[in-house]
Amino acid sequence: MKTQTTARSRICMFAIIAVIVAYSLSAPPYATAQDTVASKTRIDLLKDFVDNCILIEPGTEKFAQQFQMGRHFDSAFMLPERTVAMSQSFRISKFEMTQELYAAITGVNPSRWKGPRNSAESMSFLDAEMFCTKLAVQLRAAELIAANDGVRLPTEAEWEYCCRAGTDTLYSFGDSTSAKEDGADATSILDEYAWHTGNAAGNDPAVGMLKANPWGLFDMHGYLWEYVSDSYTVPNAANSPVPDKAVPGPTLRIIRGGSWRDHASRLTSGSRLPIPDHVSSDAIGFRCVIAQKPQP
């Protein structure tokens, strides 16, 4: 068993190195906020953000208290399948973070593929966390959220719970990416919900252009991988939900959902990858959650 564990760890680490190399692309030079043309004022953008957050209430009629996490993703980075109980209500943005709001809050727009309503990309996990902190300050100052509310990245459980949206299939719309009449490589069903390598060439889409999942959340599959708040850990050899140890080296975080760079098979509700917290890519973005801050 010890030999098997060592071999598994080596395979996992080689795979992680491959991911790091793939995503350690040089980010384009930062643009100023003026390079993101937006017709709305800052307060309008703040109001739009709050208005476009959906209240998730686990344990109510629409939102189950529990769900099966970690299903339908066969990879070195897969989660062990387990039942997760959701205990806290929260609001989650129906859209990935837009460039116009990112620029309004930070003063810069690092995104490679420019467009005010395009998803913001090319920021690191650390940048995304800092953005959430700054956004919360401005929302409280404008009295758009309560004093005890915070803005943060979703936990991995919150993200997958929202991506699945009450479903237990490969994708939130079912198990198949194609209709019966499609050709061998066609993905006509997936194309209605997600930007992926098969339909995103030459596109610079705004958020929310495709169909939403059953809870009204857009682009949970594809467009951009999305940061979640959890650190990445290596599971033990028995594939237990209890982590064995943290990965040595740079701090690794988790991205979910696949992107426009990825094949349809990488866009399932269980899809996940590790990424160093300081690395950025034009295929990675995020969405925010509004929730009560933990009591001290």
Secondary structure in CASP SS format (residue, H / E / C, confidence):
PFRMAT SS
TARGET T0000
AUTHOR 0000-0000-0000
METHOD secondary structure of the structure
MODEL  1
M C 1.00
K H 1.00
T H 1.00
Q H 1.00
T H 1.00
T H 1.00
A H 1.00
R H 1.00
S H 1.00
R H 1.00
I H 1.00
C H 1.00
M H 1.00
F H 1.00
A H 1.00
I H 1.00
I H 1.00
A H 1.00
V H 1.00
I H 1.00
V H 1.00
A H 1.00
Y H 1.00
S C 1.00
L C 1.00
S C 1.00
A C 1.00
P C 1.00
P C 1.00
Y C 1.00
A E 1.00
T E 1.00
A H 1.00
Q H 1.00
D H 1.00
T C 1.00
V C 1.00
A C 1.00
S C 1.00
K C 1.00
T C 1.00
R H 1.00
I H 1.00
D H 1.00
L H 1.00
L H 1.00
K H 1.00
D H 1.00
F H 1.00
V H 1.00
D H 1.00
N C 1.00
C E 1.00
I E 1.00
L E 1.00
I E 1.00
E C 1.00
P C 1.00
G C 1.00
T C 1.00
E C 1.00
K C 1.00
F C 1.00
A C 1.00
Q C 1.00
Q E 1.00
F E 1.00
Q E 1.00
M E 1.00
G C 1.00
R C 1.00
H C 1.00
F C 1.00
D C 1.00
S C 1.00
A C 1.00
F C 1.00
M C 1.00
L C 1.00
P C 1.00
E C 1.00
R E 1.00
T E 1.00
V E 1.00
A E 1.00
M C 1.00
S C 1.00
Q C 1.00
S C 1.00
F E 1.00
R E 1.00
I E 1.00
S E 1.00
K C 1.00
F C 1.00
E C 1.00
M C 1.00
T E 1.00
Q H 1.00
E H 1.00
L H 1.00
Y H 1.00
A H 1.00
A H 1.00
I H 1.00
T H 1.00
G C 1.00
V E 1.00
N E 1.00
P C 1.00
S C 1.00
R C 1.00
W C 1.00
K C 1.00
G C 1.00
P C 1.00
R C 1.00
N E 1.00
S E 1.00
A C 1.00
E C 1.00
S C 1.00
M C 1.00
S C 1.00
F H 1.00
L H 1.00
D H 1.00
A H 1.00
E H 1.00
M H 1.00
F H 1.00
C H 1.00
T H 1.00
K H 1.00
L H 1.00
A H 1.00
V H 1.00
Q H 1.00
L H 1.00
R H 1.00
A H 1.00
A C 1.00
E C 1.00
L C 1.00
I C 1.00
A C 1.00
A C 1.00
N C 1.00
D E 1.00
G E 1.00
V E 1.00
R E 1.00
L C 1.00
P C 1.00
T C 1.00
E H 1.00
A H 1.00
E H 1.00
W H 1.00
E H 1.00
Y H 1.00
C H 1.00
C H 1.00
R H 1.00
A C 1.00
G C 1.00
T C 1.00
D C 1.00
T C 1.00
L C 1.00
Y E 1.00
S C 1.00
F C 1.00
G E 1.00
D C 1.00
S C 1.00
T C 1.00
S C 1.00
A C 1.00
K C 1.00
E C 1.00
D C 1.00
G C 1.00
A C 1.00
D C 1.00
A C 1.00
T C 1.00
S H 1.00
I H 1.00
L H 1.00
D H 1.00
E C 1.00
Y C 1.00
A C 1.00
W C 1.00
H C 1.00
T C 1.00
G C 1.00
N C 1.00
A C 1.00
A C 1.00
G C 1.00
N C 1.00
D C 1.00
P C 1.00
A E 1.00
V C 1.00
G C 1.00
M C 1.00
L C 1.00
K C 1.00
A E 1.00
N C 1.00
P C 1.00
W C 1.00
G C 1.00
L C 1.00
F E 1.00
D C 1.00
M C 1.00
H C 1.00
G C 1.00
Y C 1.00
L C 1.00
W E 1.00
E E 1.00
Y E 1.00
V E 1.00
S E 1.00
D E 1.00
S E 1.00
Y C 1.00
T E 1.00
V E 1.00
P E 1.00
N C 1.00
A C 1.00
A C 1.00
N C 1.00
S C 1.00
P C 1.00
V C 1.00
P E 1.00
D E 1.00
K E 1.00
A E 1.00
V C 1.00
P C 1.00
G C 1.00
P C 1.00
T C 1.00
L E 1.00
R E 1.00
I E 1.00
I E 1.00
R E 1.00
G C 1.00
G C 1.00
S C 1.00
W C 1.00
R C 1.00
D C 1.00
H C 1.00
A H 1.00
S H 1.00
R H 1.00
L C 1.00
T C 1.00
S C 1.00
G C 1.00
S C 1.00
R E 1.00
L E 1.00
P E 1.00
I E 1.00
P E 1.00
D C 1.00
H C 1.00
V C 1.00
S C 1.00
S C 1.00
D C 1.00
A C 1.00
I E 1.00
G E 1.00
F C 1.00
R C 1.00
C C 1.00
V E 1.00
I E 1.00
A E 1.00
Q E 1.00
K C 1.00
P C 1.00
Q C 1.00
P C 1.00
END
